[in-house]
Amino acid sequence: MTAIQENLAHVVDDHADHHHEHPSWLAHHFDDAEQQYDSGKLGMWLFLVTEVLFFSGMFCAYALYRNRNPEVFEFCSSFLNEKLGAINTGVLLFSSLTMAWAVRAAQLRQHQLLVGMLGATLGCAAIFLGVKAVEYSHKMEIGLLPGKLYVAQLDGAHGPHKGYLEFICTVPAIVTALCAFYAIYAFATKSLFHQRVAGPMLVAGLCFFGGVGLGQYLEAQEEASKGHGGHAAGHEHHAMVDGHVDHGSHEHAAAPESVHAAETKTAAEIAASAATAMGGTPNVYVSPTELKTPNADVNQRSMAGLFFSIYYCMTGVHAIHIIGGMIVITWLIVKAAREEFHEQYFGPVDNVGLYWHLVDFIWIYLFPLLYLIT
């Protein structure tokens, strides 16, 4: 054997020994677990920086347009349900806790707890989407749409179509049904692995419809409270008319037909008259508390449609990130069910946790900007 052949044989033997010592969870291009973890963490932080820059553009657009049209944003934000936004904020904050707990469970080899915490995070995300589905469908039904699709909100106005909620819930219903069949298969075959995967997925599907039910209940309460407020305002209006008649009986005798016409006007006609008197257009709804607003055109398509364009863009992109996070968390549940994570290999759980915390952090900014600031 020549010296070259001996060197080649030595290199092959070293490579074989190195490959033999390489664990399955360690990628071949990394020397050790620490290098793999640090590289993954650096890549995730770079990705999160691009996400921050991406959302920053939308936040800047919101700030600029709000500065130019403050009365439009004040008017349109009154159609957003603060209770639904607050519920979703609390759900996401709790999901951050469960995600951080999942990272700790992965480090301690607590596999069942890890699956449970990932499942809880997945369920919280599903509740968030369920509540958001109710919120979107309600706005679409009354014509609160982006851009030129916006419908001016006359008293009692509604959008041209119904059934948006049923359409939005179609895909989640199919996914939940598939998860139910998968759970039946898992328990029928008595496979512990499939049971660990199917359980959290089925619970997440049911949590979505739990969020839908919660959202419908809160929306119904909001509609009921607004209805009572409008009824009280109507009584106040009639009381003012009656008071005017009592104090000015001679005017009533002089022009009984005009007073009767004033009493029989609908709320929409009163709003149209008020808007026209302010220099606006008849299709603008102006509530009694907004009669002194300098700009009466806040309810027109060119103005209010701009707000809802920004609203759907920001919250919609955030919802897409929620769905993406749910897909990745499902992948983690599969790996956790196989008991692949331990104190040397928990980087995927930690990196997904960082992404999930950013998604929650962005919503913490979206909620007050869109729902609370008036």
C-alpha positions as CSV (number, residue, x, y, z in Angstrom):
1,M,0.0,0.0,0.0
2,T,1.4,3.4,-1.0
3,A,1.5,6.4,1.2
4,I,-1.3,8.1,-0.8
5,Q,-3.5,5.0,-0.3
6,E,-2.8,5.0,3.4
7,N,-3.7,8.7,3.7
8,L,-7.0,8.2,1.8
9,A,-7.9,5.2,4.0
10,H,-7.2,7.3,7.1
11,V,-9.4,10.1,5.8
12,V,-12.2,7.7,5.1
13,D,-11.9,6.1,8.5
14,D,-12.0,9.5,10.2
15,H,-15.0,10.5,8.2
16,A,-16.8,7.3,9.1
17,D,-16.0,7.7,12.8
18,H,-17.2,11.4,12.7
19,H,-20.4,10.3,10.9
20,H,-20.9,7.6,13.4
21,E,-20.6,10.0,16.3
22,H,-22.9,12.6,14.7
23,P,-26.4,12.3,16.4
24,S,-29.5,12.3,14.2
25,W,-30.7,15.6,15.5
26,L,-27.5,17.4,14.7
27,A,-27.2,18.6,11.1
28,H,-24.2,17.4,9.2
29,H,-22.8,20.9,8.6
30,F,-22.6,21.7,12.3
31,D,-19.8,20.5,14.7
32,D,-21.8,20.5,17.9
33,A,-25.2,21.3,19.4
34,E,-24.1,24.7,20.6
35,Q,-23.1,25.8,17.1
36,Q,-26.4,24.6,15.7
37,Y,-28.4,26.4,18.3
38,D,-26.5,29.7,17.9
39,S,-26.8,29.6,14.1
40,G,-30.6,28.9,14.3
41,K,-31.1,31.7,16.8
42,L,-29.2,34.2,14.7
43,G,-31.2,33.2,11.6
44,M,-34.5,33.6,13.5
45,W,-33.5,37.1,14.8
46,L,-32.6,38.2,11.3
47,F,-36.0,36.9,10.1
48,L,-37.8,38.8,12.9
49,V,-36.0,42.0,11.9
50,T,-37.5,41.7,8.4
51,E,-40.9,41.1,10.0
52,V,-40.6,44.3,12.1
53,L,-39.6,46.3,9.0
54,F,-42.6,44.8,7.1
55,F,-45.1,45.8,9.8
56,S,-43.4,49.1,10.3
57,G,-44.5,50.2,6.8
58,M,-48.1,49.6,7.7
59,F,-47.8,51.4,11.0
60,C,-46.3,54.4,9.3
61,A,-49.1,54.4,6.8
62,Y,-51.6,54.3,9.7
63,A,-49.9,57.3,11.4
64,L,-49.7,59.4,8.3
65,Y,-53.3,58.9,7.2
66,R,-54.6,59.3,10.8
67,N,-52.7,62.6,11.0
68,R,-54.3,63.8,7.8
69,N,-57.9,62.6,8.6
70,P,-58.3,62.4,12.4
71,E,-62.1,62.8,12.3
72,V,-62.4,59.9,9.8
73,F,-60.4,57.5,12.1
74,E,-62.4,58.7,15.1
75,F,-65.7,58.0,13.4
76,C,-64.7,54.6,11.9
77,S,-63.1,53.3,15.1
78,S,-66.5,53.6,16.8
79,F,-67.6,50.6,14.7
80,L,-64.9,48.4,16.2
81,N,-65.9,46.2,19.2
82,E,-63.4,46.9,22.0
83,K,-64.6,43.8,23.9
84,L,-63.6,41.5,21.1
85,G,-60.2,43.2,20.8
86,A,-59.6,42.9,24.5
87,I,-60.6,39.2,24.5
88,N,-58.1,38.5,21.7
89,T,-55.4,40.5,23.5
90,G,-55.8,38.4,26.6
91,V,-55.9,35.2,24.6
92,L,-52.6,36.0,22.9
93,L,-50.9,37.1,26.1
94,F,-51.8,33.7,27.7
95,S,-50.5,31.9,24.6
96,S,-47.2,33.6,25.1
97,L,-47.1,32.1,28.5
98,T,-47.8,28.6,27.3
99,M,-45.3,29.0,24.5
100,A,-42.5,30.0,26.9
101,W,-43.6,27.1,29.2
102,A,-43.2,24.8,26.2
103,V,-39.6,25.9,25.7
104,R,-38.8,25.1,29.3
105,A,-40.5,21.7,29.0
106,A,-38.4,20.8,26.0
107,Q,-35.3,21.6,27.9
108,L,-36.3,19.4,30.8
109,R,-37.4,16.4,28.6
110,Q,-41.0,16.8,29.9
111,H,-42.5,15.4,26.7
112,Q,-46.2,15.2,27.8
113,L,-46.1,18.7,29.3
114,L,-44.4,20.0,26.1
115,V,-47.2,18.5,23.9
116,G,-49.8,20.0,26.3
117,M,-48.3,23.5,26.2
118,L,-47.9,23.5,22.4
119,G,-51.6,22.3,22.2
120,A,-52.7,25.1,24.5
121,T,-50.9,27.6,22.4
122,L,-52.5,26.2,19.3
123,G,-55.9,26.4,21.0
124,C,-55.4,30.0,22.0
125,A,-54.5,30.8,18.4
126,A,-57.7,29.1,17.2
127,I,-59.8,31.1,19.7
128,F,-58.2,34.3,18.3
129,L,-59.1,33.4,14.8
130,G,-62.7,32.4,15.8
131,V,-63.3,35.8,17.4
132,K,-61.7,37.6,14.4
133,A,-64.0,35.6,12.0
134,V,-67.1,36.9,13.8
135,E,-65.7,40.4,13.8
136,Y,-64.9,40.3,10.1
137,S,-68.2,38.8,9.1
138,H,-70.2,41.3,11.1
139,K,-68.4,44.3,9.5
140,M,-68.9,42.8,6.0
141,E,-72.6,42.3,6.5
142,I,-73.2,46.0,7.4
143,G,-70.9,47.2,4.6
144,L,-67.8,48.2,6.5
145,L,-65.5,47.1,3.6
146,P,-62.2,48.5,2.4
147,G,-61.9,51.2,-0.3
148,K,-64.8,51.8,-2.7
149,L,-66.6,48.7,-1.4
150,Y,-67.5,50.7,1.8
151,V,-71.2,51.3,2.3
152,A,-72.3,54.6,4.0
153,Q,-73.7,53.8,7.4
154,L,-77.2,55.2,7.3
155,D,-79.4,54.4,10.3
156,G,-80.1,50.6,10.0
157,A,-78.1,50.2,6.8
158,H,-76.8,46.8,5.9
159,G,-74.5,45.3,3.3
160,P,-75.9,43.6,0.2
161,H,-75.0,40.0,1.3
162,K,-75.3,37.7,4.3
163,G,-73.7,34.5,5.2
164,Y,-70.1,35.7,5.5
165,L,-69.5,33.9,8.8
166,E,-70.7,30.6,7.3
167,F,-68.3,31.1,4.4
168,I,-65.3,31.9,6.6
169,C,-66.0,28.9,8.9
170,T,-66.1,26.4,6.0
171,V,-62.4,25.6,5.9
172,P,-62.1,25.4,9.7
173,A,-65.1,23.1,9.8
174,I,-63.5,20.8,7.2
175,V,-60.2,20.8,9.1
176,T,-61.9,20.1,12.4
177,A,-63.8,17.2,10.9
178,L,-60.6,15.7,9.5
179,C,-59.0,16.0,13.0
180,A,-62.0,14.2,14.5
181,F,-61.6,11.3,12.1
182,Y,-57.8,11.3,12.8
183,A,-58.6,11.2,16.6
184,I,-61.0,8.3,16.1
185,Y,-58.3,6.4,14.1
186,A,-55.7,7.2,16.8
187,F,-57.8,5.8,19.6
188,A,-59.0,2.8,17.5
189,T,-55.4,1.8,16.8
190,K,-54.3,2.6,20.4
191,S,-51.3,4.4,19.0
192,L,-49.8,6.7,21.6
193,F,-48.0,8.8,19.0
194,H,-51.1,9.5,17.0
195,Q,-53.1,10.2,20.1
196,R,-50.6,12.8,21.2
197,V,-50.9,14.5,17.8
198,A,-54.6,14.2,17.2
199,G,-55.7,15.4,20.6
200,P,-54.3,18.9,20.5
201,M,-55.3,19.3,16.8
202,L,-58.9,18.4,17.6
203,V,-59.0,20.6,20.6
204,A,-57.7,23.5,18.5
205,G,-60.5,23.0,16.0
206,L,-63.1,23.0,18.7
207,C,-61.5,26.1,20.2
208,F,-62.0,27.9,16.9
209,F,-65.8,27.4,17.1
210,G,-65.7,28.3,20.8
211,G,-64.1,31.6,19.8
212,V,-66.9,32.0,17.2
213,G,-69.6,31.5,19.8
214,L,-67.9,33.9,22.2
215,G,-67.6,36.5,19.5
216,Q,-71.3,36.1,18.5
217,Y,-72.3,36.5,22.1
218,L,-70.3,39.7,22.6
219,E,-71.4,41.1,19.3
220,A,-75.1,40.5,20.2
221,Q,-74.5,42.3,23.5
222,E,-73.0,45.2,21.7
223,E,-75.9,45.4,19.3
224,A,-78.4,45.2,22.1
225,S,-76.7,48.1,24.0
226,K,-76.6,50.2,20.9
227,G,-80.2,49.5,20.2
228,H,-81.2,50.6,23.7
229,G,-79.1,53.7,23.3
230,G,-80.8,54.5,20.0
231,H,-84.2,53.9,21.6
232,A,-83.4,56.3,24.4
233,A,-82.2,58.9,21.9
234,G,-85.4,58.6,20.0
235,H,-87.4,59.2,23.2
236,E,-85.3,62.2,23.9
237,H,-85.9,63.5,20.4
238,H,-89.7,63.1,20.8
239,A,-89.6,64.7,24.2
240,M,-87.8,67.7,22.7
241,V,-90.5,67.9,20.0
242,D,-93.3,67.7,22.5
243,G,-91.6,70.3,24.7
244,H,-91.3,72.6,21.8
245,V,-95.0,72.1,21.0
246,D,-96.0,72.8,24.6
247,H,-93.9,76.0,24.9
248,G,-94.9,77.2,21.5
249,S,-98.6,76.3,21.1
250,H,-99.2,79.4,19.0
251,E,-96.5,78.2,16.5
252,H,-98.2,74.8,16.5
253,A,-101.5,76.4,15.7
254,A,-99.9,78.4,12.9
255,A,-98.2,75.5,11.2
256,P,-99.6,72.1,12.4
257,E,-98.6,70.3,9.2
258,S,-94.9,71.2,9.6
259,V,-94.8,70.0,13.1
260,H,-96.5,66.8,12.2
261,A,-94.0,66.3,9.4
262,A,-91.1,66.8,11.8
263,E,-92.5,64.2,14.2
264,T,-92.9,61.6,11.5
265,K,-89.4,61.9,10.0
266,T,-87.3,58.8,10.2
267,A,-83.8,58.8,11.8
268,A,-82.2,58.5,8.4
269,E,-84.0,61.6,7.1
270,I,-83.0,63.5,10.2
271,A,-79.4,62.4,9.7
272,A,-79.5,63.4,6.0
273,S,-81.0,66.8,6.8
274,A,-78.3,67.4,9.5
275,A,-75.6,66.4,7.1
276,T,-76.9,68.6,4.3
277,A,-77.1,71.6,6.7
278,M,-73.5,71.0,7.6
279,G,-72.4,71.2,4.0
280,G,-72.2,67.4,3.5
281,T,-74.2,65.0,1.4
282,P,-77.6,63.4,2.2
283,N,-76.1,59.9,2.4
284,V,-74.0,60.7,5.4
285,Y,-75.1,59.5,8.9
286,V,-74.4,62.0,11.6
287,S,-75.2,61.0,15.2
288,P,-76.5,63.7,17.6
289,T,-73.1,63.8,19.3
290,E,-71.4,64.5,16.0
291,L,-73.5,67.4,14.7
292,K,-70.6,69.8,15.5
293,T,-68.0,67.9,13.6
294,P,-66.2,70.2,11.2
295,N,-66.0,67.7,8.4
296,A,-69.4,66.0,7.6
297,D,-67.9,63.7,4.9
298,V,-66.3,61.2,7.2
299,N,-68.9,58.5,6.2
300,Q,-68.2,58.6,2.5
301,R,-66.4,55.9,0.6
302,S,-63.3,58.0,-0.2
303,M,-62.8,58.7,3.5
304,A,-64.1,55.9,5.7
305,G,-63.1,53.3,3.1
306,L,-59.5,54.3,3.6
307,F,-59.7,53.5,7.3
308,F,-61.1,50.0,6.7
309,S,-58.5,49.4,4.0
310,I,-55.8,50.0,6.6
311,Y,-57.8,48.0,9.2
312,Y,-58.2,44.9,7.0
313,C,-54.6,45.1,5.8
314,M,-53.0,45.3,9.2
315,T,-55.3,42.8,11.0
316,G,-55.5,40.5,8.0
317,V,-51.7,40.2,7.6
318,H,-51.5,39.6,11.4
319,A,-54.0,36.8,11.1
320,I,-52.0,35.3,8.3
321,H,-49.0,35.2,10.6
322,I,-51.2,33.6,13.3
323,I,-52.1,30.8,10.8
324,G,-48.5,30.4,9.8
325,G,-47.5,30.0,13.4
326,M,-50.2,27.4,13.9
327,I,-48.8,25.3,11.1
328,V,-45.3,25.4,12.6
329,I,-46.6,24.7,16.1
330,T,-48.4,21.6,14.6
331,W,-45.1,20.5,13.2
332,L,-43.5,20.9,16.7
333,I,-46.3,18.8,18.2
334,V,-45.4,16.0,15.8
335,K,-41.8,16.1,16.8
336,A,-42.6,16.5,20.5
337,A,-44.9,13.4,20.3
338,R,-41.9,11.5,19.0
339,E,-39.9,12.7,22.0
340,E,-37.2,14.3,19.9
341,F,-36.5,17.3,22.0
342,H,-34.1,17.4,25.0
343,E,-31.6,19.7,26.7
344,Q,-29.2,19.7,23.7
345,Y,-31.9,19.9,21.0
346,F,-34.7,22.4,21.7
347,G,-33.8,25.1,19.2
348,P,-36.9,24.7,17.0
349,V,-39.2,25.2,20.0
350,D,-37.2,28.2,21.1
351,N,-37.2,29.8,17.7
352,V,-40.9,29.3,17.1
353,G,-41.4,30.8,20.5
354,L,-39.6,33.9,19.5
355,Y,-41.7,34.2,16.4
356,W,-44.9,33.7,18.4
357,H,-43.9,36.4,20.9
358,L,-43.4,38.8,18.0
359,V,-46.8,38.1,16.6
360,D,-48.3,38.7,20.1
361,F,-46.2,41.9,20.5
362,I,-47.5,43.3,17.2
363,W,-51.1,42.7,18.3
364,I,-50.4,44.6,21.5
365,Y,-49.8,47.6,19.3
366,L,-52.6,47.0,16.9
367,F,-55.3,46.8,19.6
368,P,-54.9,50.3,21.1
369,L,-54.2,52.0,17.8
370,L,-57.3,50.6,16.0
371,Y,-59.7,50.1,18.8
372,L,-59.0,52.4,21.7
373,I,-57.5,55.7,20.4
374,T,-60.2,58.2,19.5
